[in-house]
Amino acid sequence: GQNFMSFITFNNKAIGTNGVENVWAWDITNDAANLAGSPPIAEIIASYQSHVFLAGNNTYPYRLYFSNDGDEETWTGTDFIDIGDLTNPITGLGLLFGKLYIFTRRAIYELRGFDRDTFTIDEVSLSVGCVAPKSVVRVDNNLIFLSDRGIYSYDGINVHYLSENIEPDIADLNYARIAQVSAKLYKAKNQVWFAVSTGSNSFNDEVICMTYEPTASEGAGIRADNVAFANYTGMAFNALGLETSETEIDRLYAGDYGGLVYQQDSGTNDDSSGIDFVVKLPPIDMDAPEKFKRFRYLWLFVKQIGDFDLNISYKTDFTPGDTTTTVGMQQTTDASLWGSMIWGTSVWGGSSIIKSRINLKANGQHLELLFSNENADEAVVIKGFSLLAQLKGAGRSNVSR
């Protein structure tokens, strides 16, 4: 079998564990050796409030162990906390806002305090948990993790479901190996990489890359509406690591099953060739899914970059076939242009925005929209749209995005 290592740095030592062998330490000067004090064998390790914490012991999988204050080599037999109802194993640890969060498969708990006399446990969520210890990643003011339902974020108050738009990909994961998923923050590119096993593969064969808006991680939080996902196939990585430097940007490294290490990544396309532009939106029901609607027209705002075309396809109620219309993103006399203008002696400069109205002939409860450009390497920037619809037996309703 494969035993994945977990590491922390504590008191100028690298301390590692894999759930099978003794916890070990390395201080740069001497060879790595078993950590003194006979700490319990465990799979998961973290440091918090000058203590080393261990979890994932085979005999007591629900137990959270901690060392003496500031001393990783002293482990008192009574220094542990049993989490939950003693039936669910601990599956992850994460630090956020000066607190230690403990994950089980079905719940999240919060540890606060400074030492054995003040440590207390509070329940955070009893509906969502973590299934892969190495999937817990801190992204500024958020913890990202993989549950048995998909990818989630936690902002210190609420849990948010992120992977709704890739549910087929999540369903295709090999759940027999779900605990071997490895994730790492790629801060330089505002990404989190998840190395996963798909189908019936007995190894990690793909990377799910989640890109988030930079301001989201520090502001309101990472939500489903400010992340995007991409699948990097053919990447058989069983370990991900980050090199940090005071003079260079962080660099992501990935290790494969043959013992090779790869520096990630170059360019903007995962396969180094151009791709088509396709954006499929979730069904739009105007917050009234049960009501019949007449979708009248769509105002679309796109950034003028080149002499490109943008296709807008729509249909209702998940029926086969769709209607497609094309908007030219080149400037014409009929399009509205908000670009550079001179007002008196002041110059008001900005990017050219083309505003286009698309009349819709669509009736139903849900509207599906798909934006596409079939030519590779033609840049497309959609700034937003406004949709007007009339609910049966009611007035008009508008939705903007």
C-alpha positions as CSV (number, residue, x, y, z in Angstrom):
1,G,0.0,0.0,0.0
2,Q,0.9,3.7,-0.2
3,N,1.5,5.7,3.0
4,F,1.4,9.4,2.4
5,M,3.6,11.6,4.5
6,S,2.4,14.8,6.3
7,F,4.9,17.4,7.6
8,I,5.0,20.5,9.8
9,T,7.9,22.6,11.0
10,F,8.1,23.1,14.8
11,N,11.0,24.4,16.9
12,N,13.3,24.4,13.9
13,K,12.6,20.8,13.0
14,A,10.7,19.1,10.2
15,I,8.3,16.6,11.9
16,G,6.6,14.0,9.7
17,T,4.2,11.2,10.0
18,N,2.4,8.7,7.8
19,G,0.0,6.7,10.0
20,V,2.0,3.5,9.9
21,E,5.6,4.3,11.2
22,N,6.8,6.2,14.2
23,V,6.6,10.0,14.1
24,W,10.1,11.3,13.1
25,A,12.0,14.5,13.1
26,W,14.9,16.1,11.3
27,D,16.8,19.2,12.5
28,I,19.1,19.7,9.5
29,T,22.2,19.0,11.5
30,N,21.5,15.3,12.3
31,D,19.9,12.4,10.4
32,A,16.2,12.0,10.6
33,A,15.2,9.9,13.6
34,N,12.1,8.9,15.6
35,L,10.7,11.8,17.6
36,A,11.5,11.5,21.3
37,G,8.7,11.1,23.8
38,S,7.0,8.2,22.1
39,P,4.1,10.1,20.5
40,P,1.2,8.0,19.2
41,I,1.4,6.7,15.6
42,A,-0.9,9.0,13.6
43,E,-1.7,10.0,10.0
44,I,-2.4,13.7,10.4
45,I,-0.3,16.4,12.0
46,A,-0.7,20.1,12.8
47,S,0.8,22.7,15.1
48,Y,-1.4,25.1,17.1
49,Q,-0.7,27.4,20.1
50,S,2.8,26.0,20.6
51,H,1.6,22.4,20.6
52,V,2.0,19.6,18.1
53,F,-1.3,17.9,17.4
54,L,-1.7,14.3,16.0
55,A,-4.8,12.5,14.7
56,G,-5.7,9.5,12.6
57,N,-4.5,6.8,15.0
58,N,-5.8,3.3,14.0
59,T,-6.7,2.3,17.5
60,Y,-8.5,5.6,18.5
61,P,-9.3,7.2,15.1
62,Y,-11.6,9.8,16.8
63,R,-8.9,11.0,19.2
64,L,-6.9,14.2,19.0
65,Y,-3.6,14.1,20.7
66,F,-1.4,17.0,21.7
67,S,2.2,17.5,23.0
68,N,3.2,19.6,26.0
69,D,3.3,23.3,25.5
70,G,6.3,24.2,23.4
71,D,7.8,20.7,23.7
72,E,7.3,18.3,20.8
73,E,9.2,15.6,22.7
74,T,6.9,15.3,25.7
75,W,3.6,13.6,25.4
76,T,1.5,13.1,28.5
77,G,-0.8,10.1,28.4
78,T,-3.9,12.1,29.4
79,D,-3.3,14.9,26.9
80,F,-5.9,14.1,24.3
81,I,-9.5,15.1,23.3
82,D,-12.1,12.6,21.9
83,I,-14.1,14.2,19.1
84,G,-17.8,13.7,18.6
85,D,-19.6,10.5,19.5
86,L,-16.5,8.3,19.1
87,T,-17.9,6.7,15.9
88,N,-16.5,9.0,13.2
89,P,-12.7,9.1,12.6
90,I,-10.9,12.4,12.4
91,T,-10.2,13.0,8.7
92,G,-8.5,16.4,8.6
93,L,-7.0,19.4,10.5
94,G,-6.9,23.0,9.4
95,L,-5.9,26.4,10.9
96,L,-8.0,29.5,10.4
97,F,-8.4,32.8,12.4
98,G,-6.2,31.5,15.2
99,K,-8.3,28.3,15.7
100,L,-7.8,24.7,14.9
101,Y,-10.6,23.0,13.0
102,I,-11.1,19.3,13.2
103,F,-12.8,17.4,10.4
104,T,-14.6,14.1,10.4
105,R,-16.4,12.6,7.5
106,R,-19.7,14.1,8.5
107,A,-18.8,17.1,10.7
108,I,-16.5,20.0,11.5
109,Y,-15.4,21.0,15.0
110,E,-13.5,24.0,16.3
111,L,-10.8,23.9,19.0
112,R,-10.0,27.1,20.9
113,G,-7.9,27.8,23.9
114,F,-4.2,27.9,24.7
115,D,-3.3,24.7,26.7
116,R,-4.7,21.6,28.3
117,D,-6.6,23.7,30.9
118,T,-8.3,26.0,28.4
119,F,-8.8,23.8,25.3
120,T,-12.6,23.6,24.4
121,I,-14.4,22.0,21.5
122,D,-17.4,23.5,19.6
123,E,-19.5,22.0,16.9
124,V,-19.4,24.0,13.6
125,S,-21.2,21.7,11.1
126,L,-22.9,18.4,11.6
127,S,-23.9,18.0,8.0
128,V,-20.6,18.4,6.0
129,G,-17.2,17.0,6.7
130,C,-14.0,16.0,4.9
131,V,-13.0,12.7,3.3
132,A,-9.3,13.3,2.4
133,P,-6.8,14.6,5.0
134,K,-4.5,16.2,2.4
135,S,-7.4,18.0,0.7
136,V,-7.7,20.6,3.5
137,V,-6.1,23.8,2.2
138,R,-6.1,27.3,3.7
139,V,-6.7,30.1,1.2
140,D,-6.4,33.4,3.0
141,N,-9.6,33.6,5.1
142,N,-11.0,30.3,3.9
143,L,-10.5,26.6,4.4
144,I,-11.0,24.5,1.2
145,F,-11.7,20.8,1.5
146,L,-13.1,17.8,-0.2
147,S,-16.3,16.2,1.2
148,D,-18.1,13.1,0.0
149,R,-20.4,15.5,-1.9
150,G,-17.8,17.7,-3.6
151,I,-15.5,20.6,-2.9
152,Y,-16.5,23.1,-0.1
153,S,-15.2,26.2,1.5
154,Y,-15.5,27.3,5.1
155,D,-15.1,31.0,6.1
156,G,-15.1,30.7,9.9
157,I,-18.9,31.1,10.0
158,N,-20.6,29.2,7.2
159,V,-19.9,26.2,4.9
160,H,-20.3,26.8,1.1
161,Y,-20.7,24.3,-1.7
162,L,-18.3,25.2,-4.6
163,S,-18.4,22.3,-7.1
164,E,-22.0,22.4,-8.3
165,N,-20.9,23.1,-11.9
166,I,-18.6,20.0,-12.0
167,E,-20.9,17.5,-10.3
168,P,-20.3,14.9,-13.2
169,D,-16.6,15.1,-12.6
170,I,-17.0,14.7,-8.8
171,A,-19.3,11.7,-9.4
172,D,-16.6,10.1,-11.6
173,L,-14.0,10.1,-8.8
174,N,-12.8,6.7,-7.6
175,Y,-14.4,6.8,-4.1
176,A,-12.4,3.7,-3.1
177,R,-9.3,6.0,-3.2
178,I,-11.0,9.2,-2.1
179,A,-8.8,9.5,1.0
180,Q,-5.7,9.7,-1.3
181,V,-6.7,13.0,-2.9
182,S,-3.9,15.6,-2.4
183,A,-4.5,19.3,-2.7
184,K,-2.2,22.4,-2.6
185,L,-2.7,26.1,-2.9
186,Y,-1.0,27.7,-6.0
187,K,-1.1,31.2,-4.7
188,A,0.8,32.8,-7.6
189,K,-2.0,31.9,-9.9
190,N,-5.0,32.0,-7.4
191,Q,-5.5,28.3,-7.8
192,V,-6.0,25.2,-5.7
193,W,-4.9,21.9,-7.4
194,F,-6.6,18.6,-6.4
195,A,-4.8,15.4,-7.6
196,V,-7.5,12.8,-7.9
197,S,-8.2,9.3,-9.1
198,T,-11.0,8.9,-11.7
199,G,-13.1,6.0,-12.8
200,S,-11.5,2.7,-11.6
201,N,-7.9,3.9,-11.7
202,S,-5.7,2.7,-8.8
203,F,-3.6,5.9,-8.9
204,N,-4.2,9.7,-9.1
205,D,-4.5,10.3,-12.9
206,E,-6.0,13.8,-13.1
207,V,-5.8,17.3,-11.5
208,I,-8.9,19.3,-10.8
209,C,-7.8,22.9,-10.9
210,M,-9.9,25.5,-9.0
211,T,-9.3,29.1,-9.9
212,Y,-10.7,31.8,-7.5
213,E,-11.0,35.5,-7.7
214,P,-8.1,37.1,-5.8
215,T,-10.3,39.5,-3.9
216,A,-12.8,36.8,-2.9
217,S,-10.3,34.9,-0.7
218,E,-9.7,38.0,1.5
219,G,-13.2,39.6,1.3
220,A,-16.6,38.1,1.4
221,G,-15.1,34.6,0.9
222,I,-14.7,32.0,-1.7
223,R,-18.2,31.0,-3.1
224,A,-19.5,29.1,-6.1
225,D,-20.0,32.3,-8.1
226,N,-16.3,33.4,-7.9
227,V,-14.6,30.1,-8.7
228,A,-14.0,28.2,-12.0
229,F,-12.8,24.7,-12.6
230,A,-10.6,23.0,-15.2
231,N,-9.6,19.3,-15.6
232,Y,-5.9,18.6,-16.3
233,T,-5.8,15.0,-17.6
234,G,-2.8,12.8,-17.9
235,M,-1.3,14.2,-14.7
236,A,-0.5,11.2,-12.4
237,F,0.6,13.0,-9.3
238,N,0.6,11.5,-5.8
239,A,2.1,14.5,-4.1
240,L,2.0,18.3,-4.4
241,G,4.3,20.8,-2.7
242,L,5.0,24.5,-2.7
243,E,8.3,26.2,-2.6
244,T,8.3,29.7,-1.1
245,S,10.9,32.3,-1.5
246,E,11.5,35.9,-0.4
247,T,12.8,36.9,-3.8
248,E,10.7,34.8,-6.2
249,I,7.0,33.9,-6.6
250,D,5.8,30.7,-5.0
251,R,6.4,27.6,-7.2
252,L,4.3,24.5,-7.2
253,Y,5.9,21.1,-7.6
254,A,4.3,17.8,-8.2
255,G,5.7,14.3,-7.7
256,D,4.6,11.2,-9.7
257,Y,4.6,7.5,-8.9
258,G,8.0,7.0,-10.6
259,G,9.8,9.3,-8.2
260,L,10.0,12.2,-10.6
261,V,9.3,15.8,-9.5
262,Y,7.9,18.4,-11.9
263,Q,7.9,22.2,-11.6
264,Q,4.4,23.6,-12.4
265,D,3.5,25.2,-14.7
266,S,4.1,27.3,-17.9
267,G,1.7,29.1,-20.2
268,T,-2.0,29.6,-19.8
269,N,-3.3,26.4,-21.4
270,D,-2.9,23.0,-19.8
271,D,-2.1,21.3,-23.1
272,S,-0.1,24.2,-24.6
273,S,-2.5,24.6,-27.5
274,G,-5.4,27.0,-28.0
275,I,-8.9,26.2,-26.8
276,D,-12.4,27.1,-27.8
277,F,-14.5,29.5,-25.6
278,V,-17.6,27.8,-24.1
279,V,-19.5,29.1,-21.0
280,K,-22.7,27.2,-20.0
281,L,-24.8,28.9,-17.3
282,P,-27.0,27.2,-14.8
283,P,-30.7,27.2,-15.7
284,I,-32.3,30.6,-15.0
285,D,-35.7,30.4,-13.3
286,M,-36.1,34.1,-12.2
287,D,-36.4,32.8,-8.6
288,A,-39.8,31.3,-9.5
289,P,-39.0,27.8,-10.8
290,E,-42.7,26.7,-10.7
291,K,-44.0,29.5,-12.9
292,F,-44.2,29.7,-16.7
293,K,-42.4,32.6,-18.3
294,R,-42.0,34.4,-21.6
295,F,-38.3,35.3,-22.0
296,R,-38.3,38.4,-24.1
297,Y,-34.8,39.7,-24.7
298,L,-31.2,39.8,-23.5
299,W,-28.9,42.8,-23.2
300,L,-25.3,41.6,-23.5
301,F,-22.2,43.5,-22.7
302,V,-18.9,42.3,-24.2
303,K,-15.4,43.9,-24.3
304,Q,-14.2,44.7,-27.7
305,I,-10.8,43.0,-28.2
306,G,-10.7,41.9,-31.8
307,D,-12.7,41.2,-34.9
308,F,-14.3,38.1,-33.3
309,D,-17.8,36.6,-33.1
310,L,-19.7,35.4,-30.0
311,N,-22.4,32.8,-30.3
312,I,-25.4,32.9,-27.9
313,S,-27.4,29.7,-27.8
314,Y,-30.6,29.3,-25.7
315,K,-33.4,26.8,-25.1
316,T,-36.0,26.2,-22.4
317,D,-36.8,23.4,-20.0
318,F,-34.0,21.1,-20.9
319,T,-35.4,20.3,-24.3
320,P,-33.2,19.0,-27.1
321,G,-32.0,21.5,-29.7
322,D,-31.4,25.2,-29.3
323,T,-31.5,28.6,-31.0
324,T,-28.3,30.4,-31.8
325,T,-27.6,33.9,-32.7
326,T,-24.2,35.6,-33.3
327,V,-22.9,38.9,-32.1
328,G,-19.9,40.5,-33.8
329,M,-17.5,41.9,-31.3
330,Q,-16.0,44.3,-33.9
331,Q,-17.1,48.0,-33.6
332,T,-19.9,49.0,-35.9
333,T,-21.9,52.2,-36.2
334,D,-25.0,50.4,-34.7
335,A,-23.3,49.3,-31.5
336,S,-23.0,51.3,-28.4
337,L,-19.4,52.2,-27.7
338,W,-18.0,53.4,-24.3
339,G,-14.4,54.1,-25.0
340,S,-12.0,57.0,-24.8
341,M,-13.6,60.5,-25.0
342,I,-12.5,64.1,-24.5
343,W,-14.8,66.2,-22.4
344,G,-13.4,69.8,-22.3
345,T,-9.8,69.4,-21.6
346,S,-10.1,66.1,-19.6
347,V,-9.6,62.7,-21.1
348,W,-11.9,59.9,-20.1
349,G,-10.3,56.6,-21.2
350,G,-11.6,53.1,-20.9
351,S,-12.0,49.8,-22.7
352,S,-14.5,49.6,-25.5
353,I,-17.7,47.9,-24.4
354,I,-20.2,46.7,-27.0
355,K,-23.8,46.5,-25.9
356,S,-26.0,44.2,-28.0
357,R,-29.7,43.3,-27.7
358,I,-30.8,39.7,-28.5
359,N,-34.5,39.2,-28.9
360,L,-35.5,35.8,-27.5
361,K,-38.4,33.6,-28.7
362,A,-38.5,31.4,-25.7
363,N,-41.3,30.3,-23.4
364,G,-41.0,28.0,-20.4
365,Q,-40.1,27.6,-16.8
366,H,-36.3,27.6,-17.2
367,L,-33.9,29.3,-19.7
368,E,-30.6,27.8,-20.5
369,L,-27.9,30.0,-21.9
370,L,-24.6,29.0,-23.6
371,F,-21.9,31.5,-24.9
372,S,-19.3,30.1,-27.3
373,N,-16.7,31.0,-29.8
374,E,-15.5,28.0,-31.9
375,N,-12.1,29.5,-33.0
376,A,-9.1,28.8,-30.7
377,D,-7.2,31.6,-29.2
378,E,-9.7,34.3,-29.8
379,A,-10.0,36.2,-26.5
380,V,-13.6,36.8,-25.3
381,V,-14.6,38.9,-22.3
382,I,-18.2,39.0,-21.2
383,K,-18.8,41.9,-18.8
384,G,-22.3,40.9,-18.0
385,F,-25.9,40.6,-19.2
386,S,-29.4,41.7,-18.4
387,L,-32.4,39.4,-19.1
388,L,-36.0,40.5,-19.3
389,A,-38.8,38.0,-18.8
390,Q,-42.6,38.1,-18.1
391,L,-44.1,35.7,-15.6
392,K,-47.4,34.3,-16.5
393,G,-50.1,36.1,-14.6
394,A,-47.6,38.7,-13.4
395,G,-45.6,41.7,-14.5
396,R,-42.1,41.7,-16.0
397,S,-39.1,40.6,-14.1
398,N,-35.4,41.3,-14.7
399,V,-32.2,39.5,-13.8
400,S,-28.7,40.9,-14.2
401,R,-25.4,39.0,-14.1
